[in-house]
Amino acid sequence: MNPIKVSRKPRKCHKCGKTTVVKILYGMPTEEAFKLLEQEKLVIGGCCITEKSPDWACTHCKTEYKKFLLK
């Protein structure tokens, strides 16, 4: 799935309208990260990050968002 490009973290998901858009964490998760994951306040993105990796995701519908800079 290609992430939706946005200039900042959306307050609401563009697809489902819910306010469940959270940060995606890349790398080795800590114990605190697992607690946030259980509370649906964080999404684990894996260990590898690329220029195309999304920054945020909706925990309800899994829509992903990528930050881009406005010029």
LUMLUMDREN-2810 file (N, C-alpha, C; in Angstrom, 1 decimal):
<atoms>
<atom><aa>M</aa><ch>A</ch><at>N</at><xx>0.8</xx><yy>-1.2</yy><zz>0.0</zz></atom>
<atom><aa>M</aa><ch>A</ch><at>CA</at><xx>0.0</xx><yy>0.0</yy><zz>0.0</zz></atom>
<atom><aa>M</aa><ch>A</ch><at>C</at><xx>0.9</xx><yy>1.2</yy><zz>0.0</zz></atom>
<atom><aa>N</aa><ch>A</ch><at>N</at><xx>0.6</xx><yy>2.2</yy><zz>-0.9</zz></atom>
<atom><aa>N</aa><ch>A</ch><at>CA</at><xx>1.3</xx><yy>3.5</yy><zz>-0.9</zz></atom>
<atom><aa>N</aa><ch>A</ch><at>C</at><xx>0.8</xx><yy>4.4</yy><zz>0.1</zz></atom>
<atom><aa>P</aa><ch>A</ch><at>N</at><xx>1.6</xx><yy>5.0</yy><zz>1.0</zz></atom>
<atom><aa>P</aa><ch>A</ch><at>CA</at><xx>1.1</xx><yy>5.9</yy><zz>2.0</zz></atom>
<atom><aa>P</aa><ch>A</ch><at>C</at><xx>0.6</xx><yy>7.2</yy><zz>1.3</zz></atom>
<atom><aa>I</aa><ch>A</ch><at>N</at><xx>-0.3</xx><yy>7.9</yy><zz>2.0</zz></atom>
<atom><aa>I</aa><ch>A</ch><at>CA</at><xx>-0.8</xx><yy>9.2</yy><zz>1.6</zz></atom>
<atom><aa>I</aa><ch>A</ch><at>C</at><xx>0.2</xx><yy>10.2</yy><zz>2.0</zz></atom>
<atom><aa>K</aa><ch>A</ch><at>N</at><xx>0.5</xx><yy>11.1</yy><zz>1.1</zz></atom>
<atom><aa>K</aa><ch>A</ch><at>CA</at><xx>1.5</xx><yy>12.2</yy><zz>1.5</zz></atom>
<atom><aa>K</aa><ch>A</ch><at>C</at><xx>0.8</xx><yy>13.3</yy><zz>2.1</zz></atom>
<atom><aa>V</aa><ch>A</ch><at>N</at><xx>1.3</xx><yy>13.7</yy><zz>3.3</zz></atom>
<atom><aa>V</aa><ch>A</ch><at>CA</at><xx>0.8</xx><yy>14.8</yy><zz>4.1</zz></atom>
<atom><aa>V</aa><ch>A</ch><at>C</at><xx>1.9</xx><yy>15.7</yy><zz>4.6</zz></atom>
<atom><aa>S</aa><ch>A</ch><at>N</at><xx>1.6</xx><yy>17.0</yy><zz>4.9</zz></atom>
<atom><aa>S</aa><ch>A</ch><at>CA</at><xx>2.6</xx><yy>17.9</yy><zz>5.4</zz></atom>
<atom><aa>S</aa><ch>A</ch><at>C</at><xx>2.8</xx><yy>17.8</yy><zz>7.0</zz></atom>
<atom><aa>R</aa><ch>A</ch><at>N</at><xx>1.8</xx><yy>17.2</yy><zz>7.6</zz></atom>
<atom><aa>R</aa><ch>A</ch><at>CA</at><xx>1.9</xx><yy>16.9</yy><zz>9.1</zz></atom>
<atom><aa>R</aa><ch>A</ch><at>C</at><xx>1.0</xx><yy>15.8</yy><zz>9.4</zz></atom>
<atom><aa>K</aa><ch>A</ch><at>N</at><xx>1.1</xx><yy>15.3</yy><zz>10.7</zz></atom>
<atom><aa>K</aa><ch>A</ch><at>CA</at><xx>0.3</xx><yy>14.2</yy><zz>11.2</zz></atom>
<atom><aa>K</aa><ch>A</ch><at>C</at><xx>-1.2</xx><yy>14.6</yy><zz>11.1</zz></atom>
<atom><aa>P</aa><ch>A</ch><at>N</at><xx>-2.0</xx><yy>13.8</yy><zz>10.4</zz></atom>
<atom><aa>P</aa><ch>A</ch><at>CA</at><xx>-3.4</xx><yy>14.1</yy><zz>10.3</zz></atom>
<atom><aa>P</aa><ch>A</ch><at>C</at><xx>-4.1</xx><yy>13.9</yy><zz>11.7</zz></atom>
<atom><aa>R</aa><ch>A</ch><at>N</at><xx>-5.1</xx><yy>14.8</yy><zz>12.0</zz></atom>
<atom><aa>R</aa><ch>A</ch><at>CA</at><xx>-5.8</xx><yy>14.7</yy><zz>13.2</zz></atom>
<atom><aa>R</aa><ch>A</ch><at>C</at><xx>-6.8</xx><yy>13.6</yy><zz>13.1</zz></atom>
<atom><aa>K</aa><ch>A</ch><at>N</at><xx>-7.4</xx><yy>13.4</yy><zz>11.9</zz></atom>
<atom><aa>K</aa><ch>A</ch><at>CA</at><xx>-8.3</xx><yy>12.3</yy><zz>11.6</zz></atom>
<atom><aa>K</aa><ch>A</ch><at>C</at><xx>-7.8</xx><yy>11.6</yy><zz>10.4</zz></atom>
<atom><aa>C</aa><ch>A</ch><at>N</at><xx>-8.2</xx><yy>10.3</yy><zz>10.3</zz></atom>
<atom><aa>C</aa><ch>A</ch><at>CA</at><xx>-7.8</xx><yy>9.5</yy><zz>9.2</zz></atom>
<atom><aa>C</aa><ch>A</ch><at>C</at><xx>-8.6</xx><yy>9.9</yy><zz>8.0</zz></atom>
<atom><aa>H</aa><ch>A</ch><at>N</at><xx>-7.9</xx><yy>10.1</yy><zz>6.8</zz></atom>
<atom><aa>H</aa><ch>A</ch><at>CA</at><xx>-8.6</xx><yy>10.5</yy><zz>5.6</zz></atom>
<atom><aa>H</aa><ch>A</ch><at>C</at><xx>-9.5</xx><yy>9.5</yy><zz>5.1</zz></atom>
<atom><aa>K</aa><ch>A</ch><at>N</at><xx>-9.3</xx><yy>8.2</yy><zz>5.4</zz></atom>
<atom><aa>K</aa><ch>A</ch><at>CA</at><xx>-10.1</xx><yy>7.1</yy><zz>4.9</zz></atom>
<atom><aa>K</aa><ch>A</ch><at>C</at><xx>-11.4</xx><yy>6.8</yy><zz>5.8</zz></atom>
<atom><aa>C</aa><ch>A</ch><at>N</at><xx>-11.1</xx><yy>6.6</yy><zz>7.1</zz></atom>
<atom><aa>C</aa><ch>A</ch><at>CA</at><xx>-12.2</xx><yy>6.2</yy><zz>8.0</zz></atom>
<atom><aa>C</aa><ch>A</ch><at>C</at><xx>-12.8</xx><yy>7.3</yy><zz>8.9</zz></atom>
<atom><aa>G</aa><ch>A</ch><at>N</at><xx>-12.0</xx><yy>8.4</yy><zz>9.0</zz></atom>
<atom><aa>G</aa><ch>A</ch><at>CA</at><xx>-12.5</xx><yy>9.6</yy><zz>9.7</zz></atom>
<atom><aa>G</aa><ch>A</ch><at>C</at><xx>-12.3</xx><yy>9.5</yy><zz>11.2</zz></atom>
<atom><aa>K</aa><ch>A</ch><at>N</at><xx>-11.7</xx><yy>8.4</yy><zz>11.7</zz></atom>
<atom><aa>K</aa><ch>A</ch><at>CA</at><xx>-11.4</xx><yy>8.2</yy><zz>13.1</zz></atom>
<atom><aa>K</aa><ch>A</ch><at>C</at><xx>-10.1</xx><yy>9.0</yy><zz>13.5</zz></atom>
<atom><aa>T</aa><ch>A</ch><at>N</at><xx>-10.0</xx><yy>9.3</yy><zz>14.8</zz></atom>
<atom><aa>T</aa><ch>A</ch><at>CA</at><xx>-8.8</xx><yy>10.0</yy><zz>15.3</zz></atom>
<atom><aa>T</aa><ch>A</ch><at>C</at><xx>-7.8</xx><yy>9.0</yy><zz>15.9</zz></atom>
<atom><aa>T</aa><ch>A</ch><at>N</at><xx>-7.5</xx><yy>8.0</yy><zz>15.1</zz></atom>
<atom><aa>T</aa><ch>A</ch><at>CA</at><xx>-6.7</xx><yy>6.9</yy><zz>15.6</zz></atom>
<atom><aa>T</aa><ch>A</ch><at>C</at><xx>-5.4</xx><yy>6.9</yy><zz>14.8</zz></atom>
<atom><aa>V</aa><ch>A</ch><at>N</at><xx>-4.9</xx><yy>8.0</yy><zz>14.3</zz></atom>
<atom><aa>V</aa><ch>A</ch><at>CA</at><xx>-3.6</xx><yy>8.1</yy><zz>13.6</zz></atom>
<atom><aa>V</aa><ch>A</ch><at>C</at><xx>-2.5</xx><yy>8.2</yy><zz>14.6</zz></atom>
<atom><aa>V</aa><ch>A</ch><at>N</at><xx>-1.5</xx><yy>7.3</yy><zz>14.5</zz></atom>
<atom><aa>V</aa><ch>A</ch><at>CA</at><xx>-0.4</xx><yy>7.3</yy><zz>15.5</zz></atom>
<atom><aa>V</aa><ch>A</ch><at>C</at><xx>0.9</xx><yy>7.1</yy><zz>14.8</zz></atom>
<atom><aa>K</aa><ch>A</ch><at>N</at><xx>2.0</xx><yy>7.4</yy><zz>15.5</zz></atom>
<atom><aa>K</aa><ch>A</ch><at>CA</at><xx>3.3</xx><yy>7.3</yy><zz>15.0</zz></atom>
<atom><aa>K</aa><ch>A</ch><at>C</at><xx>3.7</xx><yy>5.8</yy><zz>14.7</zz></atom>
<atom><aa>I</aa><ch>A</ch><at>N</at><xx>4.5</xx><yy>5.6</yy><zz>13.7</zz></atom>
<atom><aa>I</aa><ch>A</ch><at>CA</at><xx>5.1</xx><yy>4.3</yy><zz>13.4</zz></atom>
<atom><aa>I</aa><ch>A</ch><at>C</at><xx>6.5</xx><yy>4.3</yy><zz>13.9</zz></atom>
<atom><aa>L</aa><ch>A</ch><at>N</at><xx>6.8</xx><yy>3.3</yy><zz>14.7</zz></atom>
<atom><aa>L</aa><ch>A</ch><at>CA</at><xx>8.2</xx><yy>3.2</yy><zz>15.3</zz></atom>
<atom><aa>L</aa><ch>A</ch><at>C</at><xx>9.0</xx><yy>2.2</yy><zz>14.5</zz></atom>
<atom><aa>Y</aa><ch>A</ch><at>N</at><xx>10.1</xx><yy>2.5</yy><zz>14.1</zz></atom>
<atom><aa>Y</aa><ch>A</ch><at>CA</at><xx>11.1</xx><yy>1.6</yy><zz>13.4</zz></atom>
<atom><aa>Y</aa><ch>A</ch><at>C</at><xx>12.2</xx><yy>1.3</yy><zz>14.3</zz></atom>
<atom><aa>G</aa><ch>A</ch><at>N</at><xx>12.8</xx><yy>0.1</yy><zz>14.1</zz></atom>
<atom><aa>G</aa><ch>A</ch><at>CA</at><xx>13.9</xx><yy>-0.3</yy><zz>15.0</zz></atom>
<atom><aa>G</aa><ch>A</ch><at>C</at><xx>13.4</xx><yy>-1.3</yy><zz>16.0</zz></atom>
<atom><aa>M</aa><ch>A</ch><at>N</at><xx>14.3</xx><yy>-1.6</yy><zz>17.0</zz></atom>
<atom><aa>M</aa><ch>A</ch><at>CA</at><xx>14.0</xx><yy>-2.5</yy><zz>18.1</zz></atom>
<atom><aa>M</aa><ch>A</ch><at>C</at><xx>13.1</xx><yy>-1.8</yy><zz>19.1</zz></atom>
<atom><aa>P</aa><ch>A</ch><at>N</at><xx>11.9</xx><yy>-2.4</yy><zz>19.3</zz></atom>
<atom><aa>P</aa><ch>A</ch><at>CA</at><xx>11.0</xx><yy>-1.8</yy><zz>20.2</zz></atom>
<atom><aa>P</aa><ch>A</ch><at>C</at><xx>11.4</xx><yy>-2.0</yy><zz>21.7</zz></atom>
<atom><aa>T</aa><ch>A</ch><at>N</at><xx>11.1</xx><yy>-1.0</yy><zz>22.5</zz></atom>
<atom><aa>T</aa><ch>A</ch><at>CA</at><xx>11.4</xx><yy>-1.1</yy><zz>23.9</zz></atom>
<atom><aa>T</aa><ch>A</ch><at>C</at><xx>10.2</xx><yy>-1.7</yy><zz>24.7</zz></atom>
<atom><aa>E</aa><ch>A</ch><at>N</at><xx>10.3</xx><yy>-1.9</yy><zz>25.9</zz></atom>
<atom><aa>E</aa><ch>A</ch><at>CA</at><xx>9.2</xx><yy>-2.4</yy><zz>26.8</zz></atom>
<atom><aa>E</aa><ch>A</ch><at>C</at><xx>8.1</xx><yy>-1.3</yy><zz>26.7</zz></atom>
<atom><aa>E</aa><ch>A</ch><at>N</at><xx>8.5</xx><yy>0.0</yy><zz>26.8</zz></atom>
<atom><aa>E</aa><ch>A</ch><at>CA</at><xx>7.6</xx><yy>1.1</yy><zz>26.7</zz></atom>
<atom><aa>E</aa><ch>A</ch><at>C</at><xx>6.8</xx><yy>1.1</yy><zz>25.4</zz></atom>
<atom><aa>A</aa><ch>A</ch><at>N</at><xx>7.5</xx><yy>0.8</yy><zz>24.3</zz></atom>
<atom><aa>A</aa><ch>A</ch><at>CA</at><xx>6.9</xx><yy>0.7</yy><zz>23.0</zz></atom>
<atom><aa>A</aa><ch>A</ch><at>C</at><xx>5.8</xx><yy>-0.4</yy><zz>22.9</zz></atom>
<atom><aa>F</aa><ch>A</ch><at>N</at><xx>6.1</xx><yy>-1.5</yy><zz>23.6</zz></atom>
<atom><aa>F</aa><ch>A</ch><at>CA</at><xx>5.1</xx><yy>-2.6</yy><zz>23.6</zz></atom>
<atom><aa>F</aa><ch>A</ch><at>C</at><xx>3.8</xx><yy>-2.2</yy><zz>24.4</zz></atom>
<atom><aa>K</aa><ch>A</ch><at>N</at><xx>4.0</xx><yy>-1.4</yy><zz>25.4</zz></atom>
<atom><aa>K</aa><ch>A</ch><at>CA</at><xx>2.9</xx><yy>-0.9</yy><zz>26.2</zz></atom>
<atom><aa>K</aa><ch>A</ch><at>C</at><xx>2.0</xx><yy>0.0</yy><zz>25.4</zz></atom>
<atom><aa>L</aa><ch>A</ch><at>N</at><xx>2.7</xx><yy>0.9</yy><zz>24.6</zz></atom>
<atom><aa>L</aa><ch>A</ch><at>CA</at><xx>2.0</xx><yy>1.9</yy><zz>23.8</zz></atom>
<atom><aa>L</aa><ch>A</ch><at>C</at><xx>1.3</xx><yy>1.1</yy><zz>22.6</zz></atom>
<atom><aa>L</aa><ch>A</ch><at>N</at><xx>1.9</xx><yy>0.0</yy><zz>22.1</zz></atom>
<atom><aa>L</aa><ch>A</ch><at>CA</at><xx>1.3</xx><yy>-0.8</yy><zz>21.1</zz></atom>
<atom><aa>L</aa><ch>A</ch><at>C</at><xx>0.0</xx><yy>-1.4</yy><zz>21.6</zz></atom>
<atom><aa>E</aa><ch>A</ch><at>N</at><xx>0.0</xx><yy>-1.9</yy><zz>22.8</zz></atom>
<atom><aa>E</aa><ch>A</ch><at>CA</at><xx>-1.2</xx><yy>-2.6</yy><zz>23.4</zz></atom>
<atom><aa>E</aa><ch>A</ch><at>C</at><xx>-2.3</xx><yy>-1.5</yy><zz>23.6</zz></atom>
<atom><aa>Q</aa><ch>A</ch><at>N</at><xx>-1.9</xx><yy>-0.3</yy><zz>23.8</zz></atom>
<atom><aa>Q</aa><ch>A</ch><at>CA</at><xx>-2.9</xx><yy>0.8</yy><zz>24.0</zz></atom>
<atom><aa>Q</aa><ch>A</ch><at>C</at><xx>-3.3</xx><yy>1.4</yy><zz>22.7</zz></atom>
<atom><aa>E</aa><ch>A</ch><at>N</at><xx>-2.8</xx><yy>0.9</yy><zz>21.6</zz></atom>
<atom><aa>E</aa><ch>A</ch><at>CA</at><xx>-3.0</xx><yy>1.4</yy><zz>20.2</zz></atom>
<atom><aa>E</aa><ch>A</ch><at>C</at><xx>-2.6</xx><yy>2.9</yy><zz>20.1</zz></atom>
<atom><aa>K</aa><ch>A</ch><at>N</at><xx>-1.5</xx><yy>3.2</yy><zz>20.8</zz></atom>
<atom><aa>K</aa><ch>A</ch><at>CA</at><xx>-0.9</xx><yy>4.6</yy><zz>20.7</zz></atom>
<atom><aa>K</aa><ch>A</ch><at>C</at><xx>0.3</xx><yy>4.6</yy><zz>19.8</zz></atom>
<atom><aa>L</aa><ch>A</ch><at>N</at><xx>0.6</xx><yy>3.5</yy><zz>19.2</zz></atom>
<atom><aa>L</aa><ch>A</ch><at>CA</at><xx>1.9</xx><yy>3.3</yy><zz>18.4</zz></atom>
<atom><aa>L</aa><ch>A</ch><at>C</at><xx>1.7</xx><yy>2.1</yy><zz>17.5</zz></atom>
<atom><aa>V</aa><ch>A</ch><at>N</at><xx>2.4</xx><yy>2.2</yy><zz>16.4</zz></atom>
<atom><aa>V</aa><ch>A</ch><at>CA</at><xx>2.4</xx><yy>1.0</yy><zz>15.4</zz></atom>
<atom><aa>V</aa><ch>A</ch><at>C</at><xx>3.9</xx><yy>0.7</yy><zz>15.3</zz></atom>
<atom><aa>I</aa><ch>A</ch><at>N</at><xx>4.2</xx><yy>-0.6</yy><zz>15.3</zz></atom>
<atom><aa>I</aa><ch>A</ch><at>CA</at><xx>5.6</xx><yy>-1.1</yy><zz>15.0</zz></atom>
<atom><aa>I</aa><ch>A</ch><at>C</at><xx>5.8</xx><yy>-1.2</yy><zz>13.5</zz></atom>
<atom><aa>G</aa><ch>A</ch><at>N</at><xx>6.8</xx><yy>-0.6</yy><zz>13.0</zz></atom>
<atom><aa>G</aa><ch>A</ch><at>CA</at><xx>7.1</xx><yy>-0.6</yy><zz>11.6</zz></atom>
<atom><aa>G</aa><ch>A</ch><at>C</at><xx>8.2</xx><yy>-1.6</yy><zz>11.1</zz></atom>
<atom><aa>G</aa><ch>A</ch><at>N</at><xx>8.8</xx><yy>-2.3</yy><zz>12.0</zz></atom>
<atom><aa>G</aa><ch>A</ch><at>CA</at><xx>9.9</xx><yy>-3.2</yy><zz>11.6</zz></atom>
<atom><aa>G</aa><ch>A</ch><at>C</at><xx>11.3</xx><yy>-2.5</yy><zz>11.8</zz></atom>
<atom><aa>C</aa><ch>A</ch><at>N</at><xx>12.3</xx><yy>-3.3</yy><zz>11.4</zz></atom>
<atom><aa>C</aa><ch>A</ch><at>CA</at><xx>13.7</xx><yy>-2.8</yy><zz>11.7</zz></atom>
<atom><aa>C</aa><ch>A</ch><at>C</at><xx>14.3</xx><yy>-2.0</yy><zz>10.6</zz></atom>
<atom><aa>C</aa><ch>A</ch><at>N</at><xx>13.8</xx><yy>-2.1</yy><zz>9.4</zz></atom>
<atom><aa>C</aa><ch>A</ch><at>CA</at><xx>14.3</xx><yy>-1.3</yy><zz>8.2</zz></atom>
<atom><aa>C</aa><ch>A</ch><at>C</at><xx>13.5</xx><yy>-0.1</yy><zz>7.9</zz></atom>
<atom><aa>I</aa><ch>A</ch><at>N</at><xx>14.1</xx><yy>1.0</yy><zz>7.7</zz></atom>
<atom><aa>I</aa><ch>A</ch><at>CA</at><xx>13.4</xx><yy>2.2</yy><zz>7.2</zz></atom>
<atom><aa>I</aa><ch>A</ch><at>C</at><xx>14.0</xx><yy>2.7</yy><zz>6.0</zz></atom>
<atom><aa>T</aa><ch>A</ch><at>N</at><xx>13.2</xx><yy>3.1</yy><zz>5.0</zz></atom>
<atom><aa>T</aa><ch>A</ch><at>CA</at><xx>13.7</xx><yy>3.7</yy><zz>3.8</zz></atom>
<atom><aa>T</aa><ch>A</ch><at>C</at><xx>13.1</xx><yy>5.1</yy><zz>3.6</zz></atom>
<atom><aa>E</aa><ch>A</ch><at>N</at><xx>13.4</xx><yy>5.8</yy><zz>2.5</zz></atom>
<atom><aa>E</aa><ch>A</ch><at>CA</at><xx>12.9</xx><yy>7.1</yy><zz>2.3</zz></atom>
<atom><aa>E</aa><ch>A</ch><at>C</at><xx>11.3</xx><yy>7.0</yy><zz>2.0</zz></atom>
<atom><aa>K</aa><ch>A</ch><at>N</at><xx>10.9</xx><yy>5.9</yy><zz>1.6</zz></atom>
<atom><aa>K</aa><ch>A</ch><at>CA</at><xx>9.4</xx><yy>5.7</yy><zz>1.3</zz></atom>
<atom><aa>K</aa><ch>A</ch><at>C</at><xx>8.6</xx><yy>5.2</yy><zz>2.5</zz></atom>
<atom><aa>S</aa><ch>A</ch><at>N</at><xx>9.3</xx><yy>4.9</yy><zz>3.6</zz></atom>
<atom><aa>S</aa><ch>A</ch><at>CA</at><xx>8.6</xx><yy>4.3</yy><zz>4.8</zz></atom>
<atom><aa>S</aa><ch>A</ch><at>C</at><xx>7.6</xx><yy>5.3</yy><zz>5.3</zz></atom>
<atom><aa>P</aa><ch>A</ch><at>N</at><xx>6.4</xx><yy>4.9</yy><zz>5.7</zz></atom>
<atom><aa>P</aa><ch>A</ch><at>CA</at><xx>5.4</xx><yy>5.8</yy><zz>6.2</zz></atom>
<atom><aa>P</aa><ch>A</ch><at>C</at><xx>5.8</xx><yy>6.3</yy><zz>7.6</zz></atom>
<atom><aa>D</aa><ch>A</ch><at>N</at><xx>5.3</xx><yy>7.5</yy><zz>8.0</zz></atom>
<atom><aa>D</aa><ch>A</ch><at>CA</at><xx>5.6</xx><yy>8.0</yy><zz>9.4</zz></atom>
<atom><aa>D</aa><ch>A</ch><at>C</at><xx>4.4</xx><yy>7.7</yy><zz>10.4</zz></atom>
<atom><aa>W</aa><ch>A</ch><at>N</at><xx>3.2</xx><yy>7.7</yy><zz>9.9</zz></atom>
<atom><aa>W</aa><ch>A</ch><at>CA</at><xx>2.0</xx><yy>7.5</yy><zz>10.7</zz></atom>
<atom><aa>W</aa><ch>A</ch><at>C</at><xx>1.1</xx><yy>6.5</yy><zz>10.1</zz></atom>
<atom><aa>A</aa><ch>A</ch><at>N</at><xx>0.2</xx><yy>5.9</yy><zz>10.9</zz></atom>
<atom><aa>A</aa><ch>A</ch><at>CA</at><xx>-0.8</xx><yy>4.9</yy><zz>10.5</zz></atom>
<atom><aa>A</aa><ch>A</ch><at>C</at><xx>-2.0</xx><yy>5.0</yy><zz>11.3</zz></atom>
<atom><aa>C</aa><ch>A</ch><at>N</at><xx>-3.1</xx><yy>4.7</yy><zz>10.7</zz></atom>
<atom><aa>C</aa><ch>A</ch><at>CA</at><xx>-4.4</xx><yy>4.6</yy><zz>11.4</zz></atom>
<atom><aa>C</aa><ch>A</ch><at>C</at><xx>-4.5</xx><yy>3.2</yy><zz>12.0</zz></atom>
<atom><aa>T</aa><ch>A</ch><at>N</at><xx>-4.7</xx><yy>3.2</yy><zz>13.3</zz></atom>
<atom><aa>T</aa><ch>A</ch><at>CA</at><xx>-4.9</xx><yy>1.9</yy><zz>14.0</zz></atom>
<atom><aa>T</aa><ch>A</ch><at>C</at><xx>-6.2</xx><yy>1.2</yy><zz>13.7</zz></atom>
<atom><aa>H</aa><ch>A</ch><at>N</at><xx>-7.2</xx><yy>1.9</yy><zz>13.2</zz></atom>
<atom><aa>H</aa><ch>A</ch><at>CA</at><xx>-8.5</xx><yy>1.4</yy><zz>12.9</zz></atom>
<atom><aa>H</aa><ch>A</ch><at>C</at><xx>-8.5</xx><yy>0.7</yy><zz>11.5</zz></atom>
<atom><aa>C</aa><ch>A</ch><at>N</at><xx>-8.1</xx><yy>1.5</yy><zz>10.4</zz></atom>
<atom><aa>C</aa><ch>A</ch><at>CA</at><xx>-8.2</xx><yy>1.0</yy><zz>9.1</zz></atom>
<atom><aa>C</aa><ch>A</ch><at>C</at><xx>-6.8</xx><yy>0.7</yy><zz>8.4</zz></atom>
<atom><aa>K</aa><ch>A</ch><at>N</at><xx>-5.8</xx><yy>1.0</yy><zz>9.1</zz></atom>
<atom><aa>K</aa><ch>A</ch><at>CA</at><xx>-4.4</xx><yy>0.7</yy><zz>8.6</zz></atom>
<atom><aa>K</aa><ch>A</ch><at>C</at><xx>-3.9</xx><yy>1.6</yy><zz>7.5</zz></atom>
<atom><aa>T</aa><ch>A</ch><at>N</at><xx>-4.6</xx><yy>2.7</yy><zz>7.2</zz></atom>
<atom><aa>T</aa><ch>A</ch><at>CA</at><xx>-4.2</xx><yy>3.7</yy><zz>6.2</zz></atom>
<atom><aa>T</aa><ch>A</ch><at>C</at><xx>-2.8</xx><yy>4.3</yy><zz>6.7</zz></atom>
<atom><aa>E</aa><ch>A</ch><at>N</at><xx>-1.9</xx><yy>4.4</yy><zz>5.8</zz></atom>
<atom><aa>E</aa><ch>A</ch><at>CA</at><xx>-0.5</xx><yy>4.9</yy><zz>6.2</zz></atom>
<atom><aa>E</aa><ch>A</ch><at>C</at><xx>-0.3</xx><yy>6.3</yy><zz>5.6</zz></atom>
<atom><aa>Y</aa><ch>A</ch><at>N</at><xx>0.5</xx><yy>7.1</yy><zz>6.3</zz></atom>
<atom><aa>Y</aa><ch>A</ch><at>CA</at><xx>0.8</xx><yy>8.5</yy><zz>5.9</zz></atom>
<atom><aa>Y</aa><ch>A</ch><at>C</at><xx>2.3</xx><yy>8.7</yy><zz>5.9</zz></atom>
<atom><aa>K</aa><ch>A</ch><at>N</at><xx>2.7</xx><yy>9.5</yy><zz>4.9</zz></atom>
<atom><aa>K</aa><ch>A</ch><at>CA</at><xx>4.1</xx><yy>9.8</yy><zz>4.8</zz></atom>
<atom><aa>K</aa><ch>A</ch><at>C</at><xx>4.3</xx><yy>11.4</yy><zz>4.8</zz></atom>
<atom><aa>K</aa><ch>A</ch><at>N</at><xx>5.2</xx><yy>11.9</yy><zz>5.6</zz></atom>
<atom><aa>K</aa><ch>A</ch><at>CA</at><xx>5.4</xx><yy>13.3</yy><zz>5.7</zz></atom>
<atom><aa>K</aa><ch>A</ch><at>C</at><xx>6.2</xx><yy>13.7</yy><zz>4.5</zz></atom>
<atom><aa>F</aa><ch>A</ch><at>N</at><xx>5.8</xx><yy>14.9</yy><zz>3.9</zz></atom>
<atom><aa>F</aa><ch>A</ch><at>CA</at><xx>6.6</xx><yy>15.5</yy><zz>2.8</zz></atom>
<atom><aa>F</aa><ch>A</ch><at>C</at><xx>6.6</xx><yy>17.0</yy><zz>3.1</zz></atom>
<atom><aa>L</aa><ch>A</ch><at>N</at><xx>7.7</xx><yy>17.6</yy><zz>2.7</zz></atom>
<atom><aa>L</aa><ch>A</ch><at>CA</at><xx>7.9</xx><yy>19.0</yy><zz>2.9</zz></atom>
<atom><aa>L</aa><ch>A</ch><at>C</at><xx>7.3</xx><yy>19.8</yy><zz>1.8</zz></atom>
<atom><aa>L</aa><ch>A</ch><at>N</at><xx>6.6</xx><yy>20.8</yy><zz>2.2</zz></atom>
<atom><aa>L</aa><ch>A</ch><at>CA</at><xx>6.1</xx><yy>21.8</yy><zz>1.2</zz></atom>
<atom><aa>L</aa><ch>A</ch><at>C</at><xx>7.2</xx><yy>22.7</yy><zz>0.7</zz></atom>
<atom><aa>K</aa><ch>A</ch><at>N</at><xx>7.2</xx><yy>23.0</yy><zz>-0.5</zz></atom>
<atom><aa>K</aa><ch>A</ch><at>CA</at><xx>8.3</xx><yy>23.9</yy><zz>-1.0</zz></atom>
<atom><aa>K</aa><ch>A</ch><at>C</at><xx>7.7</xx><yy>25.2</yy><zz>-1.4</zz></atom>
</atoms>
